Amino acid sequence: MSNRSNTEVQARLDLAIDIAREAGQITLRYFRRFDLQVESKPDHSPVTAADRLAELQIRHRISQAFPDDAVLGEEIGQKEGSGRYRWIIDPIDGTKSFVAGVPLYTTLIGIMDGDASRAGVLFAPATGEMVYAAIGSGAWFIDGDAEPCPARVSKIDQFSNALFLTTEVKNYTEYRRKDALPVFLELQSRARMARTWGDAYGYLMVATGRADIMIDPALNLWDAAPLLPILEEAGGRFTDWNGHPTVLHGDGIGTNGHLHEQVLEYTRNYSIHARND
């Protein structure tokens, strides 16, 4: 990117960091409330007032600072823009965890230039952890009130020593839909340990060196947009299941880089794009 583009992206990333925290504080007002009302969307996924209010706050702040930018959010949809940048918002990634009172839900904000994801923020309001990055500027981790420090992936290069994460298995219809359950079973059998500390929190774990592999057989754009810059700038990789470095293809693999090709040996045959390659 040019120096001007770098400056434009950094200005948006600075705002994204602030508004992710603001939105996170909104979600915390509803977190673990016994009177929380949960609705079902047409795809049967849950949604709450916290999702909608957090997204409204993010959109309001973007419109004030960058009124020409486009915005796509999970709950409210698309706002067209006349500029080159598009914000991708998931106010609560992991709403099932949020509803259950599990503190591993996150707020996601991605900044795209065309089809390229240029910057992202991943914030876990209930744990106080944040990881953020812009392409070419490094990835940074904040733990609670601590000062930012570089986010770095692990150095594990043997699958048998790896911590492997995914979101769900038994009830994850995306695995069954694409007949990808064998991928999970094979990777689980080869890893040192497998856990479902999933949704975007799993990618935060990889970006900060506490896990080594995270896969998802189904990702919407608002799930994936921040992940590529964060993982790449932390020294790892993020690709689709066929190895393409993109957030657009509907599935994802995040690793420390050392193990990525080994994961792809199993996912390529089940990639939703495999037949096109």
C-alpha positions in Angstrom: 0.0 0.0 0.0 1.0 3.6 -0.5 1.9 5.8 2.4 -1.4 7.6 2.0 -3.3 4.3 2.1 -1.3 3.2 5.1 -2.3 6.5 6.9 -6.0 6.0 5.9 -6.1 2.5 7.1 -4.3 3.4 10.4 -6.8 6.1 11.1 -9.6 3.7 10.7 -7.9 1.1 12.8 -7.4 3.6 15.6 -11.2 4.3 15.6 -12.0 0.6 15.4 -10.0 -0.1 18.6 -12.0 2.6 20.4 -15.4 1.6 19.1 -14.8 -2.1 19.7 -14.3 -1.2 23.4 -17.5 0.9 23.4 -19.5 -1.8 21.8 -18.0 -4.3 24.2 -19.2 -2.3 27.1 -22.7 -2.3 25.7 -22.6 -6.1 25.5 -21.4 -6.4 29.1 -24.5 -4.6 30.3 -26.5 -7.6 29.1 -24.0 -10.4 29.8 -25.3 -13.0 32.3 -28.6 -11.2 32.9 -31.3 -13.6 33.8 -33.9 -11.5 32.0 -32.0 -11.4 28.7 -34.4 -12.0 25.8 -33.1 -14.2 23.0 -34.7 -14.3 19.6 -34.1 -16.7 16.6 -33.1 -15.3 13.2 -34.3 -17.0 10.0 -31.2 -19.2 10.0 -32.1 -20.3 13.6 -29.0 -18.5 15.1 -29.7 -16.5 18.2 -29.8 -12.7 18.5 -30.3 -10.3 21.4 -30.7 -6.6 22.1 -27.1 -6.5 22.9 -26.1 -7.5 19.4 -28.3 -4.8 17.8 -27.4 -2.0 20.2 -23.6 -2.7 19.9 -23.8 -2.7 16.1 -25.8 0.6 16.2 -23.1 2.2 18.3 -20.4 1.0 15.9 -22.2 2.3 12.9 -22.9 5.6 14.5 -19.3 6.2 15.3 -18.2 5.2 11.8 -20.7 7.5 10.2 -19.5 10.4 12.2 -15.8 9.9 11.4 -15.9 8.4 7.9 -19.3 9.1 6.4 -18.3 8.0 2.9 -17.3 4.5 3.9 -19.5 1.5 3.3 -20.6 -0.7 6.2 -21.7 -4.3 6.4 -22.9 -5.7 9.7 -24.3 -9.0 10.7 -27.5 -7.6 12.3 -28.4 -4.5 10.2 -27.0 -5.3 6.8 -25.3 -3.2 4.2 -24.8 0.6 3.9 -23.4 1.6 0.6 -20.5 4.1 0.5 -18.8 6.3 -2.1 -15.3 5.7 -0.7 -12.9 2.9 -1.2 -13.2 1.4 2.3 -15.8 -0.9 3.8 -16.2 -1.8 7.5 -17.3 -5.3 8.3 -18.9 -5.7 11.7 -19.9 -8.6 14.0 -21.0 -7.0 17.3 -21.1 -10.3 19.1 -19.3 -13.2 17.5 -20.3 -16.2 19.5 -23.8 -15.3 20.5 -24.4 -18.8 21.7 -21.6 -18.4 24.2 -22.8 -14.9 25.2 -26.3 -16.3 25.8 -24.9 -19.1 27.9 -22.8 -16.7 30.0 -19.5 -18.0 28.6 -16.9 -15.2 28.5 -15.3 -16.2 25.2 -17.5 -14.2 22.9 -16.0 -11.3 20.9 -16.6 -8.1 19.0 -15.1 -8.1 15.5 -14.4 -5.2 13.2 -12.7 -5.6 9.9 -11.6 -2.9 7.4 -11.5 -3.8 3.8 -10.2 -2.1 0.6 -12.1 -3.8 -2.2 -11.7 -7.6 -1.7 -8.6 -7.2 0.5 -8.8 -7.2 4.3 -6.4 -4.5 5.5 -7.0 -4.2 9.2 -8.9 -5.8 12.0 -9.8 -5.8 15.7 -10.8 -8.8 17.8 -12.0 -7.8 21.3 -13.2 -10.1 24.1 -15.2 -7.8 26.4 -15.7 -10.3 29.2 -12.0 -11.2 29.5 -10.6 -7.8 28.5 -8.3 -9.2 25.8 -7.9 -7.4 22.4 -5.7 -8.2 19.4 -5.5 -5.9 16.5 -3.5 -5.4 13.3 -3.1 -3.5 10.0 -1.2 -5.0 7.1 2.4 -3.9 7.4 2.1 -2.5 10.9 2.4 -5.6 13.1 -0.2 -7.3 15.4 -0.7 -6.1 18.9 -2.2 -7.7 22.0 -3.7 -5.9 25.0 -4.6 -7.9 28.1 -6.9 -5.9 30.4 -5.3 -2.6 31.4 -1.8 -3.6 30.3 0.1 -1.7 27.6 0.0 -3.2 24.1 2.6 -5.7 23.3 3.4 -7.5 20.1 1.1 -10.5 19.3 3.1 -13.5 18.1 2.1 -17.0 17.1 3.7 -20.1 18.6 6.8 -21.8 17.2 5.3 -25.3 17.4 6.2 -27.2 14.2 5.1 -30.7 15.1 1.5 -31.6 14.8 1.7 -34.0 17.7 2.6 -31.0 20.0 -0.2 -28.7 18.7 -3.3 -27.4 20.4 -6.1 -27.7 17.8 -9.3 -25.7 18.1 -12.6 -25.5 16.3 -16.0 -24.0 17.1 -18.4 -27.0 17.3 -18.4 -30.6 16.1 -21.4 -32.7 17.0 -24.0 -30.0 16.4 -22.1 -28.1 13.7 -24.3 -28.7 10.7 -21.7 -27.1 8.4 -19.4 -30.1 9.0 -22.1 -32.5 8.1 -23.3 -30.4 5.1 -19.9 -30.5 3.5 -19.1 -34.0 4.7 -16.1 -32.5 6.6 -16.4 -34.4 9.9 -13.5 -36.6 8.8 -11.3 -33.5 8.7 -11.9 -32.8 12.3 -11.5 -36.3 13.4 -8.2 -36.7 11.6 -6.8 -33.4 12.9 -8.0 -34.1 16.4 -6.3 -37.5 16.4 -3.0 -36.0 15.3 -2.9 -33.1 17.7 -1.7 -33.1 21.3 -5.0 -31.7 22.4 -8.3 -30.5 20.8 -10.7 -28.1 22.3 -13.8 -26.1 21.1 -12.7 -22.7 22.4 -14.2 -21.6 19.2 -15.7 -18.7 17.3 -13.2 -15.8 16.9 -11.7 -16.4 20.4 -9.9 -19.4 18.9 -8.1 -17.2 16.4 -7.2 -14.8 19.3 -5.6 -17.8 20.9 -3.6 -18.6 17.8 -2.5 -15.0 17.2 -1.2 -14.8 20.8 0.7 -18.1 20.7 -1.6 -20.0 23.1 -3.0 -22.3 20.4 -1.6 -23.5 17.1 -4.5 -24.3 14.8 -8.0 -23.1 14.5 -10.4 -24.1 11.7 -14.0 -23.3 10.7 -15.9 -25.0 7.9 -18.3 -22.1 7.5 -17.5 -18.4 8.0 -19.5 -15.3 7.0 -17.6 -12.3 5.9 -18.2 -10.6 9.2 -16.7 -13.6 11.0 -13.6 -13.7 8.8 -12.7 -10.1 7.8 -10.5 -9.1 10.7 -8.7 -12.5 11.0 -6.4 -12.4 8.0 -4.4 -9.2 8.9 -4.3 -10.2 12.6 -2.9 -13.7 11.9 -0.5 -12.6 9.2 0.9 -9.7 11.1 1.3 -12.0 14.2 3.5 -14.3 12.1 0.9 -16.9 11.2 -1.4 -17.6 8.2 -5.0 -17.3 7.5 -6.5 -19.0 4.4 -9.5 -20.7 3.1 -9.6 -24.5 3.2 -7.9 -24.7 -0.2 -5.0 -22.5 0.8 -6.1 -19.1 -0.7 -5.3 -16.1 1.5 -8.8 -14.7 1.5 -11.7 -13.9 3.8 -14.3 -14.3 1.0 -14.6 -18.0 0.4 -16.8 -19.1 3.3 -14.4 -21.2 5.3 -11.1 -20.6 7.2 -7.9 -21.9 8.7 -5.8 -19.9 11.1 -2.4 -21.4 12.2 1.0 -20.4 13.4 2.2 -20.9 9.8 4.5 -23.8 10.7 1.6 -26.2 10.6 -0.5 -24.7 7.9 0.5 -27.0 5.0 0.0 -30.0 7.2 -3.6 -28.9 7.9 -4.2 -28.2 4.2 -3.3 -31.8 3.3 -6.6 -32.7 5.0 -8.9 -29.7 4.2 -8.2 -29.4 0.5 -10.3 -32.4 -0.4 -13.3 -31.0 1.5 -12.9 -27.3 0.5 -16.1 -25.9 -1.0 -13.9 -24.5 -3.7 -11.9 -27.6 -4.4 -13.9 -28.5 -7.5 -13.0 -25.2 -9.0 -9.3 -25.6 -8.8 
